[in-house]
Amino acid sequence: MLPSRWIARIGLLGGPLIFASSTAILFGAYEQLDPIAGVLAFPVFAWEMSRATYRVREGFREPADAAGRSPPAPIAGLYLGALSGRGGGGVAGAARTEAPRPDARGAAGALFDGG
């Protein structure tokens, strides 16, 4: 669910203001803790707080598809094998079906050794 338009407008206003303020500080127009810096940073603070308040109030719901069903929940550990470099996907703890590699270092070790 998208946040309200007024939340987006606060962000679109605050972003350029904080950018301009940071650029002015960089070139020495004023110090970082001057009151003008706080005034120019306030829209970003308001934007962040309104986003958090909106999410707490409305919840972190997943968008439903066209038929009104929620998307399926991901299976825990589905890609653990692929991420750990052991090849294949599969559910965590599933039996390994591929043959073991002849070299425990894997393909990267053979590349660095020149063979």
C-alpha positions in Angstrom: 0.0 0.0 0.0 1.4 3.4 -1.0 1.5 6.1 1.6 -0.6 9.2 1.3 0.3 11.9 -1.2 1.0 14.5 1.4 3.7 12.2 2.8 5.3 12.1 -0.6 5.0 15.9 -1.0 6.8 16.5 2.3 9.6 14.2 1.1 9.8 16.0 -2.3 10.0 19.3 -0.5 12.5 18.2 2.2 15.0 16.4 -0.1 16.1 19.5 -2.1 16.1 21.6 1.0 18.4 19.3 2.9 20.6 19.0 -0.2 20.9 22.8 -0.5 21.6 23.1 3.2 24.3 20.5 3.1 25.9 22.2 0.1 25.8 25.6 1.9 27.5 24.0 4.9 30.1 22.4 2.6 31.0 25.8 1.2 31.0 27.5 4.6 27.9 29.6 4.3 27.0 28.6 7.9 27.9 26.0 10.5 26.2 22.6 10.7 24.5 23.4 14.0 23.2 26.8 13.0 19.4 27.3 13.5 19.0 27.7 9.7 20.3 24.2 9.2 17.7 22.9 11.6 14.9 24.8 9.9 15.9 23.5 6.5 16.2 19.9 7.9 12.8 20.0 9.6 10.8 18.8 6.5 12.9 15.7 6.2 12.4 15.0 9.9 8.6 15.5 9.4 8.7 13.2 6.4 10.5 10.4 8.3 8.2 10.6 11.3 5.1 10.7 9.1 6.3 7.6 7.2 6.9 5.7 10.4 3.6 6.8 11.9 1.8 5.8 8.7 3.4 2.3 8.7 2.6 1.7 12.4 -1.0 2.9 11.9 -1.7 1.1 8.6 0.6 -1.9 9.1 3.2 -3.6 6.9 0.8 -5.5 4.7 1.8 -7.3 1.5 0.0 -6.2 -1.6 -2.7 -8.6 -2.8 -2.9 -9.8 -6.4 -5.8 -9.0 -8.7 -8.0 -11.8 -7.2 -7.5 -10.5 -3.7 -5.2 -13.3 -2.5 -2.0 -12.6 -0.6 1.3 -13.7 -2.1 2.6 -17.1 -0.8 5.0 -16.9 2.1 8.6 -17.7 1.2 10.0 -21.1 2.3 12.7 -20.8 4.9 16.1 -21.9 3.6 15.1 -22.4 0.0 18.2 -20.9 -1.4 20.7 -21.7 1.4 22.5 -24.2 -0.8 23.0 -21.6 -3.6 24.2 -18.9 -1.2 26.7 -21.1 0.7 28.4 -22.2 -2.6 27.4 -25.8 -2.3 25.3 -25.6 -5.5 21.7 -26.3 -6.0 18.8 -24.8 -4.2 16.6 -27.0 -2.1 15.3 -26.9 1.4 17.8 -26.6 4.2 18.8 -30.0 5.5 17.7 -31.8 2.3 19.9 -34.6 1.0 22.7 -33.6 -1.3 22.3 -35.2 -4.7 25.3 -34.0 -6.6 28.7 -35.7 -6.6 31.4 -34.3 -4.3 34.0 -32.1 -6.0 37.4 -33.7 -6.4 39.1 -30.6 -5.0 37.9 -29.1 -1.8 39.0 -25.6 -2.8 36.4 -25.5 -5.6 36.8 -23.7 -8.9 38.3 -20.6 -7.4 41.2 -22.5 -6.0 42.0 -24.0 -9.3 41.9 -20.6 -11.0 44.5 -19.1 -8.6 46.8 -22.1 -8.9 46.9 -21.9 -12.7 45.4 -25.4 -13.2 
